[in-house]
Amino acid sequence: MQQDMYTVASNPIISSDERAPLNVLFAGESQTKPLHRLGPKVYDFYLMHIVLSGKGHFICDGIRHELRAGHTFLIEPEQLISYESDSDEPWRYRWVAFNGMQSAELVSSAGFAAEQQVVFGSDKRRAAVLFRQIYETFRRGGAAADMRAAGYLHLLLAEYKSLLHAQSGSSFRTAQAEGDHLLQQVVHYLSTQYAHPVSIEQMAESLGYNRAYLSRLFKQRTGVSPVTFLLKLRIDKARRMLRERPELTIEQISASVGLQDALYFSKQFRRLHGQSPTSYREAMRGLGE
């Protein structure tokens, strides 16, 4: 039986300029447990996975994709997604996260699109090696780690451009079901307004829908209510700040993600993640050291 494994390395030289052309943020690899699930959630960066072995499924825009070794799936910023490993053959995958002003253009040039976020390549070796090279670059560090990682990412996207060009665009293409646009509007609204006091009633009114209808549709598509999704989104943003902003207090982080009551924030954080924000921060600091 394969052992569970998780390893990740972050870019030691992240640009603080939001107008930077390309920032490779982190890369890693994991042998997941059976039925290991992430989401429904959103990320504020691009996140690309390649499946090395095993099986699982990826859900985006309400469409479920059954994946196996050789599949790559791309998650776009602020896109509501979930993915889960198989119960009998849990997948092992590598991933890379990135953002920057040129990210969308590079992804589009490679051939990825809203209707083509899943790609299959029978020979995954070259792409898998490039994922690993980005991880190793960050693990080794150095003054040029960011530039080397960006170079490997360009090579990786070039691999997919060649593959998608050869496939002539044939893959998982499906018509967008009615209601997807509304779902995307809700996700976008919550993802951009989470730091402020958010009322589901006000959101429904601003989108021109009845709150009960909007909430019912959202839960049918995602399995959670808008309120629960918003809370998880806030806690996810807070986890990132706890890792990356050591100078901020728990109260400041709580307020920064739209939760003015720090005690409520701590209680919900513990409920969702099994430890307090302070314990989580200390654990992450220990891993870094």
Short mmCIF file of the C-alpha atoms (twelve columns), coordinates in Angstrom:
data_MODEL
# 
_entry.id   MODEL 
# 
loop_
_atom_site.group_PDB 
_atom_site.id 
_atom_site.type_symbol 
_atom_site.label_atom_id 
_atom_site.label_alt_id 
_atom_site.label_comp_id 
_atom_site.label_asym_id 
_atom_site.label_seq_id 
_atom_site.Cartn_x 
_atom_site.Cartn_y 
_atom_site.Cartn_z 
_atom_site.pdbx_PDB_model_num 
ATOM 1   C CA . MET A 1   0.000   0.000  0.000   1 
ATOM 2   C CA . GLN A 2   1.265   3.464  -0.884  1 
ATOM 3   C CA . GLN A 3   2.040   5.780  1.998   1 
ATOM 4   C CA . ASP A 4   0.361   9.168  2.289   1 
ATOM 5   C CA . MET A 5   2.764   11.942 1.299   1 
ATOM 6   C CA . TYR A 6   2.610   15.714 0.983   1 
ATOM 7   C CA . THR A 7   5.451   18.063 0.128   1 
ATOM 8   C CA . VAL A 8   5.415   21.691 -1.006  1 
ATOM 9   C CA . ALA A 9   7.953   24.469 -1.564  1 
ATOM 10  C CA . SER A 10  7.189   28.179 -1.938  1 
ATOM 11  C CA . ASN A 11  8.939   30.799 -4.031  1 
ATOM 12  C CA . PRO A 12  11.476  32.495 -1.729  1 
ATOM 13  C CA . ILE A 13  11.411  35.646 -3.889  1 
ATOM 14  C CA . ILE A 14  7.784   36.677 -4.419  1 
ATOM 15  C CA . SER A 15  7.323   40.043 -6.100  1 
ATOM 16  C CA . SER A 16  5.115   42.485 -4.182  1 
ATOM 17  C CA . ASP A 17  4.270   44.270 -7.439  1 
ATOM 18  C CA . GLU A 18  0.788   43.191 -8.518  1 
ATOM 19  C CA . ARG A 19  1.705   44.286 -12.049 1 
ATOM 20  C CA . ALA A 20  4.529   41.757 -12.259 1 
ATOM 21  C CA . PRO A 21  4.281   39.763 -15.491 1 
ATOM 22  C CA . LEU A 22  4.459   36.316 -13.879 1 
ATOM 23  C CA . ASN A 23  4.826   35.073 -10.307 1 
ATOM 24  C CA . VAL A 24  5.237   31.354 -9.692  1 
ATOM 25  C CA . LEU A 25  3.984   31.005 -6.120  1 
ATOM 26  C CA . PHE A 26  4.578   27.418 -5.001  1 
ATOM 27  C CA . ALA A 27  4.796   23.837 -6.236  1 
ATOM 28  C CA . GLY A 28  4.409   20.444 -4.646  1 
ATOM 29  C CA . GLU A 29  3.430   16.805 -4.821  1 
ATOM 30  C CA . SER A 30  1.031   14.625 -2.866  1 
ATOM 31  C CA . GLN A 31  0.012   11.006 -2.590  1 
ATOM 32  C CA . THR A 32  -3.492  11.546 -1.250  1 
ATOM 33  C CA . LYS A 33  -5.604  9.463  1.062   1 
ATOM 34  C CA . PRO A 34  -8.712  7.723  -0.312  1 
ATOM 35  C CA . LEU A 35  -11.558 10.218 -0.834  1 
ATOM 36  C CA . HIS A 36  -9.289  13.166 0.000   1 
ATOM 37  C CA . ARG A 37  -11.381 16.180 -1.012  1 
ATOM 38  C CA . LEU A 38  -10.728 19.880 -1.554  1 
ATOM 39  C CA . GLY A 39  -13.598 22.322 -2.039  1 
ATOM 40  C CA . PRO A 40  -16.013 23.578 -3.000  1 
ATOM 41  C CA . LYS A 41  -13.691 26.580 -2.852  1 
ATOM 42  C CA . VAL A 42  -11.989 29.246 -4.909  1 
ATOM 43  C CA . TYR A 43  -8.364  30.303 -5.268  1 
ATOM 44  C CA . ASP A 44  -7.120  33.778 -6.182  1 
ATOM 45  C CA . PHE A 45  -4.375  32.368 -8.435  1 
ATOM 46  C CA . TYR A 46  -3.983  29.761 -11.170 1 
ATOM 47  C CA . LEU A 47  -3.426  26.225 -9.886  1 
ATOM 48  C CA . MET A 48  -2.464  23.404 -12.250 1 
ATOM 49  C CA . HIS A 49  -2.240  19.708 -11.369 1 
ATOM 50  C CA . ILE A 50  -0.900  16.705 -13.260 1 
ATOM 51  C CA . VAL A 51  -2.053  13.231 -12.195 1 
ATOM 52  C CA . LEU A 52  0.883   10.827 -11.886 1 
ATOM 53  C CA . SER A 53  -1.021  7.735  -10.784 1 
ATOM 54  C CA . GLY A 54  -4.361  6.663  -9.381  1 
ATOM 55  C CA . LYS A 55  -7.743  8.204  -10.075 1 
ATOM 56  C CA . GLY A 56  -10.063 10.976 -8.917  1 
ATOM 57  C CA . HIS A 57  -12.539 13.546 -10.169 1 
ATOM 58  C CA . PHE A 58  -12.531 17.306 -10.751 1 
ATOM 59  C CA . ILE A 59  -15.681 19.463 -10.739 1 
ATOM 60  C CA . CYS A 60  -15.787 22.942 -12.275 1 
ATOM 61  C CA . ASP A 61  -18.758 24.919 -13.603 1 
ATOM 62  C CA . GLY A 62  -21.002 22.080 -12.471 1 
ATOM 63  C CA . ILE A 63  -19.250 19.569 -14.768 1 
ATOM 64  C CA . ARG A 64  -17.644 16.459 -13.283 1 
ATOM 65  C CA . HIS A 65  -14.501 15.108 -14.971 1 
ATOM 66  C CA . GLU A 66  -13.250 11.603 -14.156 1 
ATOM 67  C CA . LEU A 67  -9.448  11.724 -14.235 1 
ATOM 68  C CA . ARG A 68  -6.564  9.239  -14.189 1 
ATOM 69  C CA . ALA A 69  -2.795  9.209  -14.717 1 
ATOM 70  C CA . GLY A 70  -1.896  11.480 -17.617 1 
ATOM 71  C CA . HIS A 71  -4.648  14.015 -17.011 1 
ATOM 72  C CA . THR A 72  -3.888  17.649 -16.208 1 
ATOM 73  C CA . PHE A 73  -6.488  20.026 -14.806 1 
ATOM 74  C CA . LEU A 74  -6.212  23.795 -14.542 1 
ATOM 75  C CA . ILE A 75  -8.056  25.867 -11.929 1 
ATOM 76  C CA . GLU A 76  -8.589  29.529 -12.792 1 
ATOM 77  C CA . PRO A 77  -8.650  32.383 -10.246 1 
ATOM 78  C CA . GLU A 78  -11.975 32.868 -8.432  1 
ATOM 79  C CA . GLN A 79  -13.460 29.755 -10.061 1 
ATOM 80  C CA . LEU A 80  -15.607 27.560 -7.860  1 
ATOM 81  C CA . ILE A 81  -14.156 24.044 -7.967  1 
ATOM 82  C CA . SER A 82  -13.774 20.834 -6.016  1 
ATOM 83  C CA . TYR A 83  -11.697 17.705 -6.531  1 
ATOM 84  C CA . GLU A 84  -11.511 14.362 -4.775  1 
ATOM 85  C CA . SER A 85  -9.336  11.260 -4.932  1 
ATOM 86  C CA . ASP A 86  -10.739 7.808  -5.669  1 
ATOM 87  C CA . SER A 87  -11.723 5.510  -2.798  1 
ATOM 88  C CA . ASP A 88  -9.787  2.508  -4.139  1 
ATOM 89  C CA . GLU A 89  -6.992  4.119  -6.165  1 
ATOM 90  C CA . PRO A 90  -6.331  7.562  -4.629  1 
ATOM 91  C CA . TRP A 91  -4.376  9.745  -6.960  1 
ATOM 92  C CA . ARG A 92  -0.875  11.063 -6.697  1 
ATOM 93  C CA . TYR A 93  -0.354  14.440 -8.332  1 
ATOM 94  C CA . ARG A 94  1.987   17.385 -8.686  1 
ATOM 95  C CA . TRP A 95  0.901   20.997 -8.809  1 
ATOM 96  C CA . VAL A 96  2.114   24.531 -9.469  1 
ATOM 97  C CA . ALA A 97  0.444   27.817 -8.525  1 
ATOM 98  C CA . PHE A 98  1.031   31.119 -10.291 1 
ATOM 99  C CA . ASN A 99  -0.364  34.583 -10.979 1 
ATOM 100 C CA . GLY A 100 0.723   37.849 -12.618 1 
ATOM 101 C CA . MET A 101 -0.370  40.206 -15.352 1 
ATOM 102 C CA . GLN A 102 0.643   37.796 -18.144 1 
ATOM 103 C CA . SER A 103 -0.867  34.663 -16.586 1 
ATOM 104 C CA . ALA A 104 -4.185  34.755 -18.438 1 
ATOM 105 C CA . GLU A 105 -2.469  35.419 -21.757 1 
ATOM 106 C CA . LEU A 106 0.028   32.583 -21.240 1 
ATOM 107 C CA . VAL A 107 -2.691  30.134 -20.244 1 
ATOM 108 C CA . SER A 108 -4.798  31.113 -23.243 1 
ATOM 109 C CA . SER A 109 -1.808  30.874 -25.592 1 
ATOM 110 C CA . ALA A 110 -1.146  27.367 -24.333 1 
ATOM 111 C CA . GLY A 111 -4.675  26.402 -25.408 1 
ATOM 112 C CA . PHE A 112 -6.477  26.275 -22.082 1 
ATOM 113 C CA . ALA A 113 -9.936  27.866 -22.105 1 
ATOM 114 C CA . ALA A 114 -13.127 27.946 -20.065 1 
ATOM 115 C CA . GLU A 115 -14.382 24.930 -22.006 1 
ATOM 116 C CA . GLN A 116 -11.005 23.138 -21.958 1 
ATOM 117 C CA . GLN A 117 -9.478  23.012 -18.497 1 
ATOM 118 C CA . VAL A 118 -8.809  19.267 -18.567 1 
ATOM 119 C CA . VAL A 119 -6.158  17.775 -20.851 1 
ATOM 120 C CA . PHE A 120 -4.959  14.207 -21.333 1 
ATOM 121 C CA . GLY A 121 -1.487  13.240 -22.514 1 
ATOM 122 C CA . SER A 122 -0.553  9.587  -22.896 1 
ATOM 123 C CA . ASP A 123 3.104   10.492 -22.262 1 
ATOM 124 C CA . LYS A 124 3.183   12.598 -19.123 1 
ATOM 125 C CA . ARG A 125 6.915   12.326 -18.428 1 
ATOM 126 C CA . ARG A 126 8.140   15.659 -19.840 1 
ATOM 127 C CA . ALA A 127 5.389   17.683 -18.169 1 
ATOM 128 C CA . ALA A 128 5.807   15.806 -14.879 1 
ATOM 129 C CA . VAL A 129 9.540   16.549 -14.869 1 
ATOM 130 C CA . LEU A 130 8.898   20.283 -15.356 1 
ATOM 131 C CA . PHE A 131 6.466   20.333 -12.425 1 
ATOM 132 C CA . ARG A 132 9.185   18.702 -10.338 1 
ATOM 133 C CA . GLN A 133 11.844  21.133 -11.571 1 
ATOM 134 C CA . ILE A 134 9.817   24.072 -10.278 1 
ATOM 135 C CA . TYR A 135 9.524   22.407 -6.863  1 
ATOM 136 C CA . GLU A 136 13.255  21.623 -6.761  1 
ATOM 137 C CA . THR A 137 14.084  25.209 -7.754  1 
ATOM 138 C CA . PHE A 138 12.166  26.550 -4.766  1 
ATOM 139 C CA . ARG A 139 13.573  23.911 -2.446  1 
ATOM 140 C CA . ARG A 140 17.130  24.887 -3.356  1 
ATOM 141 C CA . GLY A 141 16.372  28.634 -3.203  1 
ATOM 142 C CA . GLY A 142 18.874  31.237 -4.348  1 
ATOM 143 C CA . ALA A 143 18.700  34.749 -5.729  1 
ATOM 144 C CA . ALA A 144 17.423  33.626 -9.136  1 
ATOM 145 C CA . ALA A 145 14.865  31.047 -7.974  1 
ATOM 146 C CA . ASP A 146 11.927  33.169 -9.151  1 
ATOM 147 C CA . MET A 147 13.327  33.590 -12.662 1 
ATOM 148 C CA . ARG A 148 14.243  29.913 -13.007 1 
ATOM 149 C CA . ALA A 149 10.754  28.876 -11.899 1 
ATOM 150 C CA . ALA A 150 9.152   31.267 -14.393 1 
ATOM 151 C CA . GLY A 151 11.325  29.762 -17.120 1 
ATOM 152 C CA . TYR A 152 10.253  26.230 -16.245 1 
ATOM 153 C CA . LEU A 153 6.626   27.351 -16.194 1 
ATOM 154 C CA . HIS A 154 6.972   28.777 -19.700 1 
ATOM 155 C CA . LEU A 155 8.411   25.427 -20.842 1 
ATOM 156 C CA . LEU A 156 5.584   23.583 -19.110 1 
ATOM 157 C CA . LEU A 157 2.893   25.661 -20.820 1 
ATOM 158 C CA . ALA A 158 4.716   25.154 -24.125 1 
ATOM 159 C CA . GLU A 159 4.337   21.376 -23.609 1 
ATOM 160 C CA . TYR A 160 0.592   21.796 -23.261 1 
ATOM 161 C CA . LYS A 161 0.432   24.113 -26.262 1 
ATOM 162 C CA . SER A 162 2.023   21.382 -28.388 1 
ATOM 163 C CA . LEU A 163 -0.312  18.752 -26.957 1 
ATOM 164 C CA . LEU A 164 -3.489  20.793 -27.388 1 
ATOM 165 C CA . HIS A 165 -2.507  21.843 -30.892 1 
ATOM 166 C CA . ALA A 166 -2.018  18.185 -31.803 1 
ATOM 167 C CA . GLN A 167 -5.397  17.292 -30.361 1 
ATOM 168 C CA . SER A 168 -7.023  20.128 -32.370 1 
ATOM 169 C CA . GLY A 169 -9.093  21.172 -29.416 1 
ATOM 170 C CA . SER A 170 -10.881 17.850 -28.894 1 
ATOM 171 C CA . SER A 171 -11.478 17.054 -25.229 1 
ATOM 172 C CA . PHE A 172 -14.007 17.722 -22.532 1 
ATOM 173 C CA . ARG A 173 -16.093 20.332 -24.328 1 
ATOM 174 C CA . THR A 174 -19.613 20.773 -23.006 1 
ATOM 175 C CA . ALA A 175 -22.284 23.442 -23.289 1 
ATOM 176 C CA . GLN A 176 -22.628 25.680 -20.261 1 
ATOM 177 C CA . ALA A 177 -25.828 24.783 -18.445 1 
ATOM 178 C CA . GLU A 178 -28.394 27.418 -17.598 1 
ATOM 179 C CA . GLY A 179 -27.623 28.880 -14.202 1 
ATOM 180 C CA . ASP A 180 -23.844 28.666 -14.493 1 
ATOM 181 C CA . HIS A 181 -23.624 32.382 -15.150 1 
ATOM 182 C CA . LEU A 182 -25.535 33.154 -11.964 1 
ATOM 183 C CA . LEU A 183 -23.328 30.780 -9.990  1 
ATOM 184 C CA . GLN A 184 -20.246 32.549 -11.319 1 
ATOM 185 C CA . GLN A 185 -21.744 35.921 -10.399 1 
ATOM 186 C CA . VAL A 186 -22.334 34.809 -6.809  1 
ATOM 187 C CA . VAL A 187 -18.810 33.382 -6.502  1 
ATOM 188 C CA . HIS A 188 -17.321 36.546 -7.951  1 
ATOM 189 C CA . TYR A 189 -19.380 38.752 -5.645  1 
ATOM 190 C CA . LEU A 190 -18.405 36.836 -2.507  1 
ATOM 191 C CA . SER A 191 -14.773 36.468 -3.600  1 
ATOM 192 C CA . THR A 192 -14.378 40.211 -4.078  1 
ATOM 193 C CA . GLN A 193 -16.505 41.402 -1.147  1 
ATOM 194 C CA . TYR A 194 -15.520 38.922 1.575   1 
ATOM 195 C CA . ALA A 195 -13.428 41.542 3.431   1 
ATOM 196 C CA . HIS A 196 -16.519 43.723 3.946   1 
ATOM 197 C CA . PRO A 197 -19.799 43.128 5.796   1 
ATOM 198 C CA . VAL A 198 -21.677 40.945 3.310   1 
ATOM 199 C CA . SER A 199 -25.415 40.445 3.404   1 
ATOM 200 C CA . ILE A 200 -26.835 37.608 1.324   1 
ATOM 201 C CA . GLU A 201 -30.010 39.678 0.972   1 
ATOM 202 C CA . GLN A 202 -28.064 42.629 -0.418  1 
ATOM 203 C CA . MET A 203 -26.140 40.353 -2.754  1 
ATOM 204 C CA . ALA A 204 -29.345 38.794 -4.084  1 
ATOM 205 C CA . GLU A 205 -30.860 42.235 -4.575  1 
ATOM 206 C CA . SER A 206 -27.783 43.552 -6.386  1 
ATOM 207 C CA . LEU A 207 -27.851 40.542 -8.730  1 
ATOM 208 C CA . GLY A 208 -31.596 40.929 -9.276  1 
ATOM 209 C CA . TYR A 209 -32.708 37.611 -7.785  1 
ATOM 210 C CA . ASN A 210 -34.834 36.394 -4.909  1 
ATOM 211 C CA . ARG A 211 -32.653 35.353 -1.974  1 
ATOM 212 C CA . ALA A 212 -34.394 32.004 -1.484  1 
ATOM 213 C CA . TYR A 213 -34.020 31.103 -5.177  1 
ATOM 214 C CA . LEU A 214 -30.389 32.197 -5.270  1 
ATOM 215 C CA . SER A 215 -29.518 30.265 -2.104  1 
ATOM 216 C CA . ARG A 216 -31.319 27.144 -3.320  1 
ATOM 217 C CA . LEU A 217 -29.574 27.194 -6.705  1 
ATOM 218 C CA . PHE A 218 -26.176 27.793 -5.106  1 
ATOM 219 C CA . LYS A 219 -26.597 24.891 -2.688  1 
ATOM 220 C CA . GLN A 220 -27.817 22.580 -5.453  1 
ATOM 221 C CA . ARG A 221 -24.686 23.331 -7.492  1 
ATOM 222 C CA . THR A 222 -22.096 23.414 -4.697  1 
ATOM 223 C CA . GLY A 223 -23.525 21.408 -1.810  1 
ATOM 224 C CA . VAL A 224 -23.176 24.343 0.600   1 
ATOM 225 C CA . SER A 225 -25.159 27.496 1.273   1 
ATOM 226 C CA . PRO A 226 -23.799 30.933 0.291   1 
ATOM 227 C CA . VAL A 227 -23.346 31.698 4.008   1 
ATOM 228 C CA . THR A 228 -21.243 28.566 4.570   1 
ATOM 229 C CA . PHE A 229 -19.262 29.191 1.397   1 
ATOM 230 C CA . LEU A 230 -18.539 32.766 2.501   1 
ATOM 231 C CA . LEU A 231 -17.338 31.610 5.922   1 
ATOM 232 C CA . LYS A 232 -15.036 28.977 4.399   1 
ATOM 233 C CA . LEU A 233 -13.738 31.546 1.931   1 
ATOM 234 C CA . ARG A 234 -12.919 33.946 4.754   1 
ATOM 235 C CA . ILE A 235 -11.198 31.253 6.794   1 
ATOM 236 C CA . ASP A 236 -9.155  30.177 3.745   1 
ATOM 237 C CA . LYS A 237 -8.035  33.779 3.189   1 
ATOM 238 C CA . ALA A 238 -7.174  34.027 6.889   1 
ATOM 239 C CA . ARG A 239 -5.067  30.857 6.742   1 
ATOM 240 C CA . ARG A 240 -2.996  32.371 3.982   1 
ATOM 241 C CA . MET A 241 -2.525  35.591 5.956   1 
ATOM 242 C CA . LEU A 242 -1.541  33.616 9.045   1 
ATOM 243 C CA . ARG A 243 1.213   31.991 6.990   1 
ATOM 244 C CA . GLU A 244 2.371   35.044 5.073   1 
ATOM 245 C CA . ARG A 245 1.762   38.029 7.366   1 
ATOM 246 C CA . PRO A 246 3.427   37.258 10.719  1 
ATOM 247 C CA . GLU A 247 3.358   40.943 11.714  1 
ATOM 248 C CA . LEU A 248 -0.468  40.972 11.877  1 
ATOM 249 C CA . THR A 249 -2.326  40.015 15.044  1 
ATOM 250 C CA . ILE A 250 -5.174  37.501 15.080  1 
ATOM 251 C CA . GLU A 251 -7.610  40.390 15.574  1 
ATOM 252 C CA . GLN A 252 -6.192  42.246 12.559  1 
ATOM 253 C CA . ILE A 253 -6.416  39.178 10.354  1 
ATOM 254 C CA . SER A 254 -9.960  38.497 11.513  1 
ATOM 255 C CA . ALA A 255 -10.987 42.043 10.605  1 
ATOM 256 C CA . SER A 256 -9.148  41.821 7.283   1 
ATOM 257 C CA . VAL A 257 -11.322 38.919 6.154   1 
ATOM 258 C CA . GLY A 258 -14.568 40.597 7.193   1 
ATOM 259 C CA . LEU A 259 -15.040 39.067 10.656  1 
ATOM 260 C CA . GLN A 260 -15.025 41.844 13.223  1 
ATOM 261 C CA . ASP A 261 -15.466 39.482 16.183  1 
ATOM 262 C CA . ALA A 262 -12.084 37.818 16.734  1 
ATOM 263 C CA . LEU A 263 -13.557 35.305 19.206  1 
ATOM 264 C CA . TYR A 264 -16.125 34.178 16.631  1 
ATOM 265 C CA . PHE A 265 -13.342 33.960 14.030  1 
ATOM 266 C CA . SER A 266 -11.214 31.779 16.325  1 
ATOM 267 C CA . LYS A 267 -14.172 29.535 17.138  1 
ATOM 268 C CA . GLN A 268 -15.032 28.983 13.472  1 
ATOM 269 C CA . PHE A 269 -11.379 28.475 12.547  1 
ATOM 270 C CA . ARG A 270 -11.077 25.750 15.193  1 
ATOM 271 C CA . ARG A 271 -14.354 24.151 14.064  1 
ATOM 272 C CA . LEU A 272 -13.207 23.943 10.452  1 
ATOM 273 C CA . HIS A 273 -9.533  23.086 10.981  1 
ATOM 274 C CA . GLY A 274 -9.295  21.510 14.415  1 
ATOM 275 C CA . GLN A 275 -6.916  24.065 15.914  1 
ATOM 276 C CA . SER A 276 -6.831  27.727 16.870  1 
ATOM 277 C CA . PRO A 277 -5.454  30.390 14.507  1 
ATOM 278 C CA . THR A 278 -2.488  30.841 16.843  1 
ATOM 279 C CA . SER A 279 -1.711  27.106 16.872  1 
ATOM 280 C CA . TYR A 280 -2.007  26.976 13.087  1 
ATOM 281 C CA . ARG A 281 0.396   29.900 12.694  1 
ATOM 282 C CA . GLU A 282 2.910   28.307 15.061  1 
ATOM 283 C CA . ALA A 283 2.659   24.961 13.228  1 
ATOM 284 C CA . MET A 284 3.271   26.628 9.876   1 
ATOM 285 C CA . ARG A 285 6.213   28.565 11.292  1 
ATOM 286 C CA . GLY A 286 7.670   25.303 12.595  1 
ATOM 287 C CA . LEU A 287 7.384   23.702 9.152   1 
ATOM 288 C CA . GLY A 288 9.165   26.687 7.628   1 
ATOM 289 C CA . GLU A 289 12.012  26.403 10.068  1 
# 
